[in-house]
Amino acid sequence: MLAAPGSHIDVMVHIGGRSETRSYSVVRNDPPAGTVEIAVRLAVEGGGGSRYMHGLAAGGRLRATDPRQDFPLTRGRPGYVLVAAGIGITPLAPMFRALCAAGADVRLVYAGRNRAAMAFVEELAGSGRPVELVVESEGHTIDAPALVAGVPNCHELYVCGPIGLLEALRGAWRAAARPAGGFRFETFGSSGSHPAEEFVVEVPRLALRTTVAAHRSVLDALRVAGAEMMFDCRRGECGLCEVKILACDGVIDHRDVFLSDAQRAEGGYLCTCVSRVAASSPSGGPPTLVLDLP
């Protein structure tokens, strides 16, 4: 079982009596033994997937796919800058190790809220290659324009982290007129511009009305309510779960990387696997999102 850097596996988890799929990056791979290693951070307020994984006992069995590659590392470039934030380190750690082993020119920028929450720090720092830790609790944040300006010409920039960081770096990359092919990214689709909160979703054509809990996606809420949904990546990348917005009395919190800035501004579509709605006023009740499904 060979898992190239940037690969992930899809794991079947059980949440509230239902089976769901979660994707986890392969952190290490031992082909002779046929094993892969993943790292799952416990999200107490999350959708339940990480709680299920942390509840497993040694020797327990899981249903999982073979490794899949959606975030490939391009070999043979003059140099690389890797930027990880939070759990975004999971696909970039094996890339960093592989590039170090190959003798490539590589620099890693690793951001986190505090050092205790940053996995693999000691291992990565002991590589002998440049590793820059950006710790929020110590008063440091990533300056996107400055970081992009520090990427040498012909080097590639790889990014995995929250959507805000991804968009900031992608915007700085475009503003600097850098080649589009030199910016490579993956997102975990779990962060946005507003805190996750409860809201209501309606599909008039199906006479469907249901509540989307703060820890659940629109996609999952609609599926539980009986709607047939198309989806694939669950990370806001493929666009297969895109639906038409008929009305919304709140603020659309686009958390995908599929829609363009112009499409988001128009407010006509939403990727149900990651995007949400926030109340436009803190004093109002749960906002309502009205959709039309394909």
N, C-alpha and C positions, 0 to 999 in steps of 0.2 A: 504494500500500500504506500505509494509515493505521494507525498503532499508537498508541492513546491511552495516556497515562501509566498504568503498572501492568500493561501488556500483556506477554505472553511468547510466545516461539516454541518449538516442539518440534523438536529437531534429531536426526537419525539419526546415531548414532556407531557405530563398530565396535570391539568389545572382545573379545579372545580368539577371533577368528573368528566372532563372533556380532554381529548388529545389535541395538542397543538405542536407546531414546529418552531424551533428556535435555531438560529445560526450562530456558530461560535468559530472564531478563527483558530486555525491549527498553530499552536505555539512551538511544538517540537514534533518531530516525526522520526520513527525508527523503522525503516522499510524492512530490514531483515526480521524484526520481531512482529511486523504487521501492526504496529501501534501508533497512535497519534495522541498528543497531549493538548488539552485545551485549558483555558483559565476562565473561570466564571466569577465575576464580582457579585456578591449578594446585594440585591436592590430590594430592601425591605418594603418600600412603597411601590415597587414595580408591578408588572402584570402577573407574576407568579412563577415564571420560568426559572429564574435564578433560585428562588426558594425551593423549588422542586429539585434542582440540581444539587443544592447544598444539603438536601435531606437524604441523598443517596448514601448507602453504606458501601464499604469496600466489598468488592465481589459482586455488586449489583449489576444488572443487565440493562442496557440501553439499546434502543433502535436508532440507528444513525445511518446516514448516507456515506458513500465513499467521498473523499475530499473533492471539492469543486473549486475551480479557479475563476474568480471574477475580478481579482486585483493583482494581475501578474507583475512581476519584477522584470524589467527589461535589462538584460545583461549587456556588458560591453560599452556602457556609456563612459564619458570622461570622468564623471563624478556624480555623487548623489547627496541630497539633503533630505532627511526623513523627519517629519514633524508629527508627533503623536501627542494626544491629550486624553487623559483618563484611560478608559478601556481601549482607546485607539492604539495603545501600545501592543495589543495582542497580535495584529498582523504585521506590525513593523519590527517587532523584536526578531522574528526569524529572518526578515529581510536584512536587518542590521548584521546579524550573525553571519549570514551567507556572504554578504559583501565584505565583511572583515576577513572571512576565510579566503576569499578570492583576491585579497590584496587591493580592493578597490578604494578609491578616494571617497569616503563617506563620513557624514556628520549627522548626528542624531540630536534633535531638539525634543525634549520630553516635558510636557506640562501637566500639572496636577494641582488639586486644591491644597493638599498637604503631603508631606513625605510619607506618612504612614499609609496613605491610600495609593501610593505609586508602586506598582509591582515591578519586579526584576531590576530595581535600581542598582543594587550592588553588582549583579552579574554584568549589566550593560556598562557600568562605569569602570569595570575591571578589564574592558576589552582592549584598552590602550589606544582607542580612537576617540575623537572629540564627542563628548556627550554633554549637552547643556541642559540642566534641570531648571525649569521655570515653575516655581512654587508660589501659588497664589497667596497662601497664608503668610508667606515671607515678603509680600508686597511686590511680587513680580508677575507680569503678564506678557504674552507674546505681542510684539509690535509687528503687525503684518507687513506694512511697507518696508520697514527696516530689515525684516527677515528676508523678504523677496530680494531686496537690493543686495543682500549678502550672498545670494546664490550665484556662483560664477556662471558665465555664459557656457552653454552646452551641457550644464549639469541638469539633472532631472530632480523635481521636487515631488515627494510622495507625502500625502497627508491623510491621517485618519483621526477623527475626533468629532466633537459636537458641531452641529450645522453652522453655528455662529462663527466658529473659528475657520471652518472650511470656506464659508462665503467670504470672510475677510481676506483670507489668503488668495482665494481665486480672484477676487476683485483687484487685489494688489498686483497679482500676476498679469491680469489683463491691462491694468493701468500702466504697467511698466513695459507693455508691448512685447512681452515674452512669448515664445512660440507655444500655442495651445497644447501641442503634444508633449511638452515637457512638464506639464502639471498633471500628476496622477493622484487619484483620491479614492477613498472608500469612506462611507459614513454609516453610523449605526442607527441613525434615524430616531433617536430617543430624546432629542433636545430641541428646543425652539426658542422663540422670542418671549414667550409667556409661560408661566408655570402651568402644568397640566391641571385641569379642573373638569368637573362634571358638566356635561351639556346634553342637549336633546337633539336627536337626528330624526328627520321625517322623510319618507318617500311616498308622496301622495299617490302615485300611480299604483303602488302596492298596498295602499291604506296601512302603511307601516309607520309606527312611531315607537322609538325606544330611547333609553338613556345610555349615554356613553360615559362610563365611570372614568375617573382620573387615571386609573391604571390600565385602561383598556383602549384599544384603537377603534376607530370608526369601522374599519374592516371587520374586526372580530365581533363588535356589537351587532352589526348588520347580519353577519352570518348566523349568530346565535338567534337573532330575531326571525330567521327563515329566509333571508334574501340570498339569492345565488350571486356570488361575487367572483370576479376574475382577479387573480393576484399571482405573484411569483416571489420577488426578492424580499419583500417585507422591510425594506430599508429605504424606500422612497427613491429608488434609482431607475427601475425598469419602466414605470409608468403604466403597467398593465392594470392597476387598480384605480386609475384615474376616472372620476365621475364628474358629471355636470352639476354645478351649484345653481339652484333656482332662487334661493333667498337665504339670508343669514342676518340675524339681528345682533351678532357679536363680531369679534375680530378674528379673521382667518389667520391662523398661525401655521404658515407653510413650513413644513420640516423636511421637504423632499429636495432632491437635487435634479429632478426631472423637468419640472416646469421652468421656463425662462422668466427673467425679471418682468418682461412685458406681460406674460401670461398671468403671473401673480398679481400684477397691478390691475389687470382687467377683472380679476376675481371670478372668472367663469368656471374654473375647474379646481379639483382638489384630489390629492393622492391619499386614499383612505387608509393606507397602511401606517402612515406616520403623522400626517397633518391633523390639526385639531382646531377647536374654536375656543376663544377666551371671551369673557364678558367685557363689553365695552364700558361698563360702569360697575364699580365695586359694590354699589348698593342694589343692583338689579339681581333678578333670579338667574337660574341657568339659561344661557343663550340657546337659541334654536337654529339648527342648520337644516335646510330643506334641499334634498338632492333628487336627481333623476338618474336612475341606473341604466346602463346599456342593456 
